[in-house]
Amino acid sequence: MDYARLGSTGLKVSRICLGMMSYSSRPWREWTLDYEGAEPIVRRAVELGVTFFDTADMYSVGGSEEVTGKLLDTFFGRRDDYVLATKVYNPMGEGPNDRGLSRKHIMASIDDSLRRLGTDHVDLYQIHRWDYDTPIEETMSALHDVVKAGKARYLGASSMWAWQFARAQEVARANGWTPFVAMQNHYNLLYREEEREMLPLCLDEGVGVIPWSPLARGLLARARTDATARSGSDQYARELYQSATGAADAAVVDAVAAVATARGVPAAQVALAWLLRQPAVTAPIVGATKLPHIEDAVAAADLELTDEEVATLEAPYVPHAVAGHA
């Protein structure tokens, strides 16, 4: 496993981040795994050198954080041996203040997350989306206080418009508050709109990029006719990838399969290897519900694509409508 600095910080993370949304202490989705189901997968990830783990308070309405804390406590002797990230924004209750990025919700949420995770701090605390109902000054001030209280070491953001991210950074710097050091955005071979503004901005700002859905909800990892338990019930995936550009998307999937067949490796390795060679990308966030998923992800870090292979993978892409900000 290779390790890299997260953006321009001194924090070192594994080049593969294990996404913990698939693991839960309680039933949430038909494809989520409980502790016993997740244990061998996380064990293998740790054996292969993965030290970076990402979850969110809203995954399983806290259930992912609960099982994540137990799993990491099982496999690591010291808290400093791994990098833990979680997120805030999405609804965690029925009340009007049980969501968003107000000072009230952020301060309550970080304490709730730490309690569920069984730790006194997270390494990366991220806003899950942009809050149109809360002034960004209030949000950045509250996040800065979370850092100053020692409850988070660094701050990150997730999918939003580049102008919003730039505004948040400027507000933080103008007031002497903690800026974001990471962007968790929607980016893969089927969705490359982030290359227009967000990725150049992150490169210029020294912000690490940790893409979500690097395999396009599994579409880049399997034959187009195959289905899984998740694909059959994942409405969000249908919203992200069922579009008028379907023929072009199919051509991208076919290109991945062709390169993978020629190389004699799984398609997932090719799609992730392409992502890992992008200059702005620090570590894609990979979900795994089977052992081969994490093994393929780690192997992708050692797969070097040729320029010709990259051209083959990129050629079918056509512009898409922006997706993933909501």
C-alpha positions in Angstrom: 0.0 0.0 0.0 1.2 3.5 -0.9 0.5 6.5 1.4 0.1 10.1 0.4 -0.4 13.5 2.0 -4.0 14.6 2.1 -3.6 17.7 -0.1 -1.0 20.0 1.3 -1.4 18.9 4.9 1.1 16.7 6.7 -1.5 14.0 7.2 -0.6 10.7 5.5 -3.5 8.5 4.3 -3.6 5.2 2.4 -4.2 5.6 -1.3 -7.4 3.6 -0.9 -10.0 4.7 1.6 -12.5 2.1 2.8 -16.1 3.5 2.8 -18.0 2.3 5.8 -21.6 3.0 4.6 -22.1 -0.7 3.8 -21.6 -1.7 7.5 -24.2 -1.1 10.2 -25.1 -2.1 13.7 -28.8 -2.2 12.7 -30.8 -3.1 9.6 -30.8 -0.2 7.1 -30.6 -1.4 3.5 -30.8 -5.0 2.2 -27.1 -4.8 1.2 -25.7 -3.6 4.5 -23.6 -5.9 6.6 -23.6 -6.3 10.4 -20.4 -6.5 12.4 -19.9 -10.3 11.7 -20.4 -9.7 8.0 -18.1 -6.7 7.8 -15.3 -8.1 10.1 -13.5 -10.2 7.5 -13.6 -7.5 4.9 -12.2 -4.8 7.3 -9.7 -7.3 8.6 -8.4 -7.9 5.0 -8.3 -4.2 4.3 -6.1 -3.6 7.4 -3.9 -6.5 6.4 -3.4 -4.9 3.0 -2.4 -1.6 4.5 -5.6 0.5 4.4 -5.5 3.1 7.2 -8.1 5.5 5.9 -11.8 5.0 6.8 -14.8 7.2 5.9 -18.4 7.1 7.3 -21.2 9.6 8.0 -23.7 10.2 10.8 -26.6 9.6 8.4 -25.5 6.1 7.2 -27.9 3.8 9.0 -28.9 6.8 11.1 -25.8 6.4 13.2 -25.5 2.6 12.8 -22.5 2.9 10.5 -20.6 5.0 13.0 -21.3 2.5 15.8 -20.0 -0.5 13.9 -17.1 1.5 12.4 -15.9 2.4 15.9 -16.0 -1.3 17.1 -14.3 -2.6 13.9 -11.4 -0.1 14.1 -11.0 -0.7 17.8 -10.7 -4.5 17.0 -8.0 -4.1 14.4 -5.8 -1.2 15.5 -3.9 -1.1 18.7 -3.6 2.7 18.8 -6.0 5.5 17.8 -3.2 7.2 15.9 -2.7 4.1 13.7 -5.7 5.0 11.5 -7.3 8.0 9.9 -11.1 8.3 10.6 -13.5 10.6 8.7 -17.2 11.2 9.2 -19.7 13.8 8.0 -22.5 16.1 9.2 -25.5 17.7 7.4 -28.2 15.1 6.6 -31.3 14.6 8.8 -30.7 12.7 12.0 -34.2 13.2 13.4 -37.6 14.7 12.8 -36.9 18.1 14.4 -36.2 21.3 12.4 -32.7 21.5 14.0 -31.8 17.8 13.4 -30.2 18.6 10.1 -28.2 21.1 8.2 -25.0 23.1 9.1 -26.2 25.5 11.8 -24.0 25.9 14.9 -26.6 24.1 16.9 -26.7 21.0 14.7 -22.9 20.9 14.2 -22.1 21.1 17.9 -24.7 18.4 18.8 -23.7 16.2 15.8 -19.9 16.1 16.5 -20.6 14.9 20.1 -23.1 12.3 18.9 -20.7 11.1 16.3 -17.8 10.8 18.7 -20.0 8.9 21.2 -21.1 6.4 18.5 -17.5 6.0 17.2 -16.2 5.5 20.7 -13.4 8.1 20.3 -12.5 11.5 21.5 -11.8 12.9 18.0 -12.1 12.3 14.3 -9.3 13.1 11.9 -11.4 14.6 9.2 -14.8 16.2 9.8 -16.7 16.9 6.6 -19.9 18.8 5.6 -21.9 16.3 3.6 -23.5 18.9 1.4 -24.0 22.7 1.1 -26.6 24.2 3.4 -28.6 26.9 1.6 -30.5 27.8 4.8 -27.4 28.6 7.0 -24.9 31.5 6.4 -21.6 30.0 5.5 -20.0 32.3 8.1 -22.0 30.5 10.8 -21.0 27.1 9.5 -17.2 27.8 9.1 -17.1 29.5 12.6 -18.7 26.4 14.2 -16.4 24.0 12.4 -13.4 26.0 13.5 -14.6 25.7 17.1 -14.9 22.0 16.6 -11.2 21.9 15.6 -10.1 24.2 18.4 -11.9 22.0 20.9 -9.8 19.0 19.7 -12.8 17.1 18.4 -11.6 17.1 14.8 -8.1 17.5 13.4 -9.0 18.6 9.9 -12.1 19.8 7.9 -13.4 18.6 4.6 -16.4 19.2 2.3 -18.4 17.1 -0.1 -20.2 17.7 -3.4 -21.1 21.3 -4.2 -20.4 23.9 -6.8 -16.8 25.1 -7.1 -17.9 28.7 -6.4 -19.4 27.6 -3.1 -16.3 25.8 -2.1 -14.2 28.8 -3.0 -16.5 31.1 -1.0 -16.2 28.8 2.1 -12.4 28.8 1.9 -12.3 32.6 1.6 -14.7 33.1 4.5 -12.5 30.8 6.7 -9.2 32.5 5.7 -10.6 36.1 6.0 -11.6 35.3 9.6 -8.6 33.3 10.7 -10.7 30.1 10.8 -9.8 26.6 9.8 -10.2 26.0 6.0 -11.1 22.8 4.3 -8.3 20.4 3.4 -10.3 17.8 1.5 -13.1 17.6 -1.1 -15.2 14.4 -1.3 -16.8 14.7 -4.7 -18.6 12.6 -7.3 -16.0 11.5 -9.8 -15.4 8.5 -11.9 -15.1 7.4 -15.6 -18.8 7.7 -16.1 -19.0 11.2 -14.4 -16.1 13.6 -15.1 -17.8 17.0 -14.8 -15.6 17.7 -11.8 -12.7 18.2 -14.2 -14.1 21.5 -15.4 -13.8 23.6 -12.2 -13.6 21.6 -8.9 -10.5 19.6 -9.6 -8.5 22.6 -10.9 -9.6 24.6 -7.9 -8.5 21.8 -5.5 -5.1 21.5 -7.2 -4.6 25.2 -7.0 -5.7 25.3 -3.3 -3.7 22.2 -2.3 -6.9 20.4 -1.3 -6.9 16.6 -1.3 -9.6 14.9 -3.4 -11.3 11.7 -2.1 -14.0 10.8 -4.7 -17.1 9.0 -3.7 -18.7 6.4 -6.0 -15.4 5.7 -7.8 -16.9 2.7 -9.5 -20.2 4.5 -10.4 -22.2 2.4 -7.9 -20.6 -0.7 -9.3 -21.5 0.0 -13.0 -17.8 0.1 -13.8 -17.0 -3.1 -12.1 -19.4 -5.6 -13.7 -21.0 -6.5 -17.1 -23.9 -4.1 -18.0 -26.3 -7.0 -17.9 -25.4 -8.1 -14.3 -27.3 -7.0 -11.3 -26.6 -7.0 -7.5 -28.7 -6.7 -4.4 -27.8 -3.1 -4.2 -28.3 -2.2 -7.9 -31.8 -3.6 -7.7 -32.8 -1.2 -4.9 -30.5 1.8 -5.3 -32.8 4.6 -6.4 -30.0 7.1 -6.0 -27.8 5.2 -8.5 -30.6 5.3 -11.0 -30.9 9.1 -10.5 -27.1 9.5 -11.0 -26.6 7.3 -14.0 -29.8 6.7 -16.0 -29.6 9.6 -18.4 -29.9 10.6 -22.1 -26.2 9.8 -22.4 -26.9 6.1 -21.8 -25.3 5.0 -25.1 -22.1 6.9 -24.3 -22.1 5.6 -20.8 -22.4 2.0 -22.1 -19.4 2.7 -24.4 -17.4 3.8 -21.3 -18.3 0.6 -19.5 -17.4 -1.5 -22.6 -14.0 0.3 -22.8 -13.2 -0.5 -19.2 -14.1 -4.2 -19.9 -12.0 -4.3 -23.0 -8.9 -2.9 -21.2 -9.5 -5.2 -18.3 -9.8 -8.2 -20.5 -6.6 -7.3 -22.4 -4.8 -6.9 -19.1 -6.3 -10.0 -17.6 -7.5 -8.1 -14.5 -11.0 -7.3 -13.1 -12.7 -4.2 -14.5 -12.8 -2.6 -11.1 -9.0 -2.5 -11.0 -8.9 -0.7 -14.3 -11.5 1.9 -13.3 -9.8 2.6 -10.0 -6.3 2.7 -11.6 -7.5 5.4 -14.0 -8.9 7.4 -11.0 -5.7 7.0 -9.0 -3.5 8.5 -11.8 -5.5 11.7 -11.9 -3.3 14.5 -10.4 -5.8 15.9 -7.9 -7.0 12.5 -6.5 -5.5 11.4 -3.2 -7.6 8.4 -2.4 -10.9 7.1 -3.8 -13.5 5.9 -1.3 -14.3 2.3 -2.1 -17.2 0.4 -0.7 -16.7 -3.3 -0.2 -19.2 -6.0 0.7 -17.1 -9.0 -0.5 -13.4 -9.7 0.0 -12.5 -9.4 -3.7 -13.9 -5.8 -3.7 -11.2 -4.6 -1.3 -8.5 -6.8 -2.8 -9.2 -5.4 -6.3 -9.1 -1.8 -4.9 -5.7 -2.3 -3.3 -4.4 -4.0 -6.4 -5.5 -1.0 -8.5 -2.9 1.2 -6.8 -0.2 -0.9 -8.4 -1.8 -1.1 -11.8 -0.1 1.4 -14.2 -2.1 2.1 -17.3 -0.5 3.1 -20.5 -1.3 6.4 -22.3 -3.1 4.3 -25.0 -5.2 2.6 -22.4 -6.1 5.9 -20.8 -7.1 7.3 -24.2 -9.3 4.2 -24.8 -11.1 4.7 -21.5 -11.6 8.4 -21.9 -12.6 8.7 -25.5 -16.3 7.7 -25.2 -17.2 10.2 -22.6 -19.7 13.0 -23.3 -20.8 15.9 -21.1 -23.3 15.1 -18.4 -25.7 17.2 -16.4 -24.3 18.0 -12.9 -25.3 15.2 -10.5 -24.5 14.5 -6.9 -24.9 17.9 -5.2 -28.3 17.1 -3.7 
